[in-house]
Amino acid sequence: MNQNQTGFEPQTTPLGELFGALEEHITELRRRIIISAAGFLAAVVLCFFFSGPIMDFLCRPIGGLNTLTSIEITENVSAVFDVAMLAGFILAFPLITYEAFAFILPGLKTGEKAVLFRFLPPVILFFLAGICFAFFIVLPAAIPFLTSFMGIKTEIRPSDYISFSTNLIFWIGIVFEMPVIIFIAARLHIVRSGQLLKSWRQAVVICAVLAMLITPTVDPVNMLLLMVPLIALYFLSILGAKLAERKA
């Protein structure tokens, strides 16, 4: 470092250090986002070439791909892109999760880093469990109600069904991350099981609202199909938080 005319070395100000650290974090965040976006894009392109079998599998709850009726020129293409986006996200989810964890790691202590990386597989497994629950439980229960409501025959369009099913599968997969996220938060001393248990009434209301938003039906049966697992996941999260506190 060069000395000034008085012979003293210039000192870095706290504000300069703050901006330097902020710039470093932004650069690292940009790098992680670029890697995640590149992985997601590659997965979407790959899934686009297999969109036919994926769409046929996704349409099983309504009896197969041949039950769909298209009335617009571009809606088949839009449906294929929606399917490729969902399948691509599922395929790239381990990479995206890893990059998110890797970005958080530098700000944690050694023990906390071990806790975070140990729960990388459960985060992925719970996401896949939510996807399976949406596809094998919620969709088969919701489709008959929606297509036979008021006794009116429904012609199912590709754009409507694919948009409906992909949104449902995606958000239920995300919601199923709750136990793992709360467990990690409890191990990092961000939340406590006692606080979660005291707030169970508010949690039930939030679960009901989430079930109403995620399930686009007015049928209480379909809402309960999602609301009950959400409440169960919340209380499972409390048990997980209690276990995390004991381990800590």
C-alpha positions as CSV (number, residue, x, y, z in Angstrom):
1,M,0.0,0.0,0.0
2,N,1.4,3.4,-1.0
3,Q,2.1,5.9,1.8
4,N,0.9,9.5,1.7
5,Q,3.0,12.6,2.2
6,T,2.8,12.5,6.0
7,G,4.2,8.9,6.0
8,F,1.0,7.3,7.3
9,E,-0.8,4.5,5.3
10,P,-4.4,5.4,4.3
11,Q,-7.0,3.6,6.4
12,T,-10.0,1.8,4.9
13,T,-13.2,3.3,6.3
14,P,-15.9,1.1,7.7
15,L,-18.2,2.3,5.0
16,G,-15.7,1.3,2.3
17,E,-15.4,-2.2,3.9
18,L,-19.2,-2.4,3.9
19,F,-19.5,-1.6,0.2
20,G,-16.7,-4.0,-0.5
21,A,-18.4,-6.8,1.3
22,L,-21.7,-6.0,-0.3
23,E,-20.1,-6.0,-3.8
24,E,-18.5,-9.4,-3.0
25,H,-21.9,-10.8,-2.0
26,I,-23.6,-9.4,-5.0
27,T,-21.0,-10.9,-7.3
28,E,-21.3,-14.3,-5.6
29,L,-25.1,-14.1,-5.8
30,R,-24.9,-13.3,-9.5
31,R,-22.6,-16.3,-10.1
32,R,-25.0,-18.7,-8.2
33,I,-28.0,-17.3,-10.1
34,I,-26.2,-17.7,-13.5
35,I,-25.3,-21.3,-12.7
36,S,-28.8,-22.1,-11.5
37,A,-30.4,-20.4,-14.5
38,A,-28.1,-22.3,-16.9
39,G,-28.9,-25.6,-15.3
40,F,-32.6,-24.9,-15.4
41,L,-32.4,-23.8,-19.1
42,A,-30.5,-27.0,-20.0
43,A,-33.1,-29.1,-18.2
44,V,-36.0,-27.3,-19.9
45,V,-34.4,-27.9,-23.3
46,L,-33.9,-31.6,-22.5
47,C,-37.4,-32.0,-21.2
48,F,-38.8,-30.2,-24.3
49,F,-37.6,-33.1,-26.5
50,F,-39.3,-35.6,-24.2
51,S,-42.5,-33.4,-23.7
52,G,-44.7,-36.0,-25.5
53,P,-44.2,-38.8,-23.0
54,I,-44.2,-36.3,-20.1
55,M,-47.5,-34.8,-21.2
56,D,-49.1,-38.3,-21.7
57,F,-48.1,-39.2,-18.2
58,L,-49.4,-35.9,-16.8
59,C,-52.7,-36.4,-18.5
60,R,-53.3,-39.8,-16.9
61,P,-55.7,-38.3,-14.2
62,I,-58.1,-37.2,-17.1
63,G,-57.8,-40.4,-19.1
64,G,-54.8,-39.7,-21.3
65,L,-53.7,-37.1,-23.8
66,N,-56.4,-38.0,-26.3
67,T,-59.1,-36.6,-24.0
68,L,-57.9,-33.0,-24.6
69,T,-59.5,-30.8,-27.1
70,S,-57.6,-27.9,-28.6
71,I,-59.5,-24.9,-30.0
72,E,-56.6,-22.5,-30.6
73,I,-53.7,-22.8,-33.0
74,T,-51.0,-22.0,-30.4
75,E,-52.3,-23.6,-27.3
76,N,-50.7,-27.0,-27.9
77,V,-47.3,-25.3,-28.1
78,S,-48.0,-23.3,-25.0
79,A,-49.0,-26.5,-23.1
80,V,-45.7,-28.2,-24.2
81,F,-43.7,-25.2,-22.9
82,D,-45.5,-25.3,-19.6
83,V,-44.8,-29.0,-19.2
84,A,-41.1,-28.5,-20.2
85,M,-40.8,-25.7,-17.6
86,L,-42.2,-27.8,-14.8
87,A,-40.2,-30.9,-15.7
88,G,-37.1,-28.8,-16.2
89,F,-37.5,-27.2,-12.8
90,I,-38.0,-30.6,-11.1
91,L,-34.9,-32.0,-12.9
92,A,-32.8,-28.9,-12.0
93,F,-34.1,-28.6,-8.5
94,P,-31.1,-30.4,-6.9
95,L,-28.7,-28.0,-8.6
96,I,-30.8,-24.9,-7.7
97,T,-31.0,-26.1,-4.1
98,Y,-27.3,-26.7,-3.9
99,E,-26.5,-23.3,-5.3
100,A,-28.8,-21.7,-2.8
101,F,-27.2,-23.6,0.1
102,A,-23.7,-22.8,-1.2
103,F,-24.5,-19.1,-1.3
104,I,-25.6,-19.1,2.4
105,L,-22.7,-21.2,3.6
106,P,-20.0,-18.5,3.9
107,G,-22.0,-16.6,6.4
108,L,-22.4,-19.6,8.7
109,K,-20.1,-21.2,11.3
110,T,-18.5,-24.6,10.8
111,G,-21.2,-26.5,12.7
112,E,-24.0,-24.6,11.0
113,K,-22.5,-25.4,7.6
114,A,-22.6,-29.1,8.4
115,V,-26.2,-28.9,9.5
116,L,-27.2,-27.1,6.2
117,F,-25.5,-29.5,3.9
118,R,-26.8,-32.5,5.8
119,F,-30.3,-31.6,4.9
120,L,-29.8,-31.1,1.2
121,P,-31.1,-34.6,0.4
122,P,-34.2,-34.2,2.6
123,V,-35.1,-30.9,0.9
124,I,-35.1,-32.7,-2.4
125,L,-37.0,-35.7,-1.1
126,F,-39.7,-33.6,0.5
127,F,-40.1,-31.6,-2.8
128,L,-40.6,-34.9,-4.7
129,A,-43.0,-36.2,-2.0
130,G,-45.1,-33.1,-2.5
131,I,-45.1,-33.6,-6.3
132,C,-46.2,-37.2,-5.9
133,F,-48.9,-36.2,-3.4
134,A,-50.3,-33.6,-5.9
135,F,-50.3,-35.9,-8.8
136,F,-51.5,-39.2,-7.2
137,I,-53.9,-37.7,-4.6
138,V,-55.0,-34.2,-5.3
139,L,-55.4,-34.2,-9.0
140,P,-57.5,-37.5,-9.2
141,A,-59.8,-36.0,-6.6
142,A,-60.1,-32.6,-8.1
143,I,-60.5,-33.5,-11.8
144,P,-63.9,-35.4,-11.5
145,F,-65.4,-32.6,-9.4
146,L,-64.3,-29.9,-11.9
147,T,-65.3,-31.8,-15.0
148,S,-68.8,-32.8,-13.7
149,F,-69.8,-29.7,-11.8
150,M,-73.5,-28.8,-12.3
151,G,-73.7,-31.8,-14.6
152,I,-72.3,-29.8,-17.5
153,K,-70.1,-31.6,-20.0
154,T,-66.6,-30.2,-20.0
155,E,-64.3,-30.2,-23.0
156,I,-60.8,-30.1,-21.4
157,R,-58.4,-27.8,-23.3
158,P,-54.6,-28.5,-23.2
159,S,-53.8,-24.9,-22.0
160,D,-56.3,-25.0,-19.1
161,Y,-55.4,-28.5,-17.9
162,I,-51.7,-28.2,-18.2
163,S,-51.6,-24.8,-16.6
164,F,-53.9,-26.0,-13.8
165,S,-52.0,-29.2,-13.1
166,T,-48.4,-27.8,-13.4
167,N,-49.3,-24.9,-11.0
168,L,-50.8,-27.3,-8.5
169,I,-47.9,-29.7,-8.6
170,F,-45.3,-27.0,-8.3
171,W,-46.8,-25.2,-5.3
172,I,-47.6,-28.4,-3.4
173,G,-44.0,-29.5,-3.9
174,I,-42.8,-26.1,-2.5
175,V,-45.2,-26.3,0.5
176,F,-43.9,-29.8,1.4
177,E,-40.5,-28.2,2.2
178,M,-42.0,-26.8,5.4
179,P,-40.7,-29.5,7.8
180,V,-37.2,-29.4,6.5
181,I,-37.0,-25.6,6.4
182,I,-38.3,-25.3,10.0
183,F,-35.9,-28.1,11.2
184,I,-32.9,-26.2,9.7
185,A,-34.2,-22.9,11.2
186,A,-34.5,-24.6,14.6
187,R,-30.9,-26.0,14.4
188,L,-29.7,-22.5,13.5
189,H,-31.6,-21.0,16.5
190,I,-33.9,-18.9,14.2
191,V,-37.2,-20.4,15.5
192,R,-38.2,-22.5,18.6
193,S,-40.7,-25.3,18.9
194,G,-42.4,-23.5,21.8
195,Q,-43.1,-20.5,19.6
196,L,-44.5,-22.7,16.8
197,L,-46.7,-24.6,19.2
198,K,-48.2,-21.4,20.7
199,S,-49.0,-20.2,17.2
200,W,-50.8,-23.3,16.0
201,R,-54.2,-21.5,15.6
202,Q,-52.7,-18.9,13.3
203,A,-50.9,-21.7,11.5
204,V,-54.2,-23.5,10.9
205,V,-55.7,-20.3,9.4
206,I,-52.6,-19.9,7.2
207,C,-52.8,-23.5,6.0
208,A,-56.5,-23.0,5.1
209,V,-55.7,-19.9,3.1
210,L,-52.8,-21.7,1.3
211,A,-55.1,-24.6,0.5
212,M,-57.7,-22.2,-0.9
213,L,-55.1,-20.4,-3.0
214,I,-53.3,-23.5,-4.3
215,T,-56.5,-25.6,-5.0
216,P,-58.5,-23.7,-7.6
217,T,-61.8,-25.2,-6.7
218,V,-64.7,-24.2,-4.4
219,D,-65.2,-27.8,-3.3
220,P,-64.4,-28.2,0.4
221,V,-63.4,-31.8,-0.1
222,N,-60.6,-30.9,-2.4
223,M,-59.5,-28.1,-0.1
224,L,-59.4,-30.5,2.8
225,L,-57.3,-32.9,0.8
226,L,-54.6,-30.3,0.8
227,M,-55.4,-28.5,4.1
228,V,-55.1,-31.6,6.3
229,P,-51.6,-32.6,5.0
230,L,-50.5,-28.9,5.4
231,I,-51.6,-28.9,9.1
232,A,-50.0,-32.3,9.6
233,L,-46.8,-31.0,8.1
234,Y,-46.9,-28.0,10.5
235,F,-47.2,-30.2,13.5
236,L,-44.5,-32.5,12.1
237,S,-42.4,-29.4,11.8
238,I,-42.9,-28.7,15.5
239,L,-41.7,-32.2,16.4
240,G,-38.7,-31.7,14.0
241,A,-37.9,-28.3,15.7
242,K,-38.1,-30.0,19.1
243,L,-35.7,-32.7,18.0
244,A,-33.4,-30.1,16.5
245,E,-33.2,-28.2,19.8
246,R,-32.3,-31.4,21.7
247,K,-29.5,-32.2,19.2
248,A,-28.3,-28.6,19.4
